[in-house]
Amino acid sequence: MPTRAEAGGEAGDEAAHDAVEWATASLPPRRYLLAVSGGRDSMVLMTASARVRDDVCMVATFDHGTGPAATQAAALVEREASALGLPVISGQLNAPVSTEAEWRAARWRFLRGWAHDLRATVVTAHTMDDQLETVVMRVLRGAGARGLAAMYAPSPTCRPLLAVPRAVVAAYATARRVPFVEDPSNQSRAHLRNRVRLDLLPALLTARPDLGAELLTHSQEAAEWRAAVESVVDGLGVVETEPGRVAVPVASLATLDPRALAVLWPAIAGRAGVALDWRGTDRLAAFTSGARAGGEIPLSGGARVRRTATSFVVTATQTADATILRE
């Protein structure tokens, strides 16, 4: 059942109000679509937004079809958004999926589709703790600087709570008696993020209390490096020919050595929604130097790069939309 947090200590409550509502109010005026799952953090985002903003054009929630908790969470969002005077749209999976990545992809298709239709910016409730967990996961996967930037990287998505610790968000939920649904999958160690959150990070921080702050500093530095790379890519003449497809002139890359190509290609591919691992990056750098017009190279996930007479064309995987919408 949905839970409603109990009232907490007055001084701590006031600090949580200030941090959460200040962060939420700090976004520039714009049309916003709030991504609200029904969990504590996103319900806090919705509550704070209703208090301090007047430019939320829609609340969007998505039922992954994973069981009663997911359906209950979506129903809670619909009910509470309406009570706060915010319009709400709900989506749900129309086909079964089995992995967390597929759930995430379906949810983001839903969110981006509505954001496009409403000419709005998606806002999520990711916190400082979410960022730290993501950085640790990417370290474990051997990510380079581009990946270590994680959610600090430039993005069309707004994350106003990214500098706010999860504990402060929890204190706000307690003080404001924000209702939310606990996702039982958050305790499952079948998911890497939960193992990092529940086991690895607590052990690391016990052994080295400053490690979290150090990793976040490195992540911010990586984000600054990534922004500098993106500014270089801006000057290469990359053009989005359609969603999921970009073209870059051959002449912009022809004189670059493999090391430069290895830095630039992940950023170019990212503009088509393609994430390159180090193997794909190395193969693509070699392809750039030796490909002739008409040549093509496949990448992981079904993406591909084709060489035309004048351009390299990056095309992301074309997947069927697995959602249906209901209002």
CORTA-V365514 format. One line per field, one symbol per residue. phi: phi as a letter, one per 40 degrees, with the letter a starting at -180 (. if undefined). A space follows every 50 residues. Layout:
phi: ???
This chain:
phi: .dbbcccbccccdcccdcccccccccccdacbbccbchcdccccdccccc cbbbbccabbbbccgcidcccccccccdccccccgbcbbbbacbacbbbc ccdcccccccccccccccfbbcbbbcbdcccccccccccccgcccdcccf cccdacccbccccbcdccccccdcccfccabcccccbccccddcccccbc cdcccccadccdcccccccccccccccccccccdccgcbccadgabbbdd ccbdcccdcccccccdccccccgbcccccccccccccdcbcbdgcabcbc ggcabbcbcbabbcbcccbccbbbbab
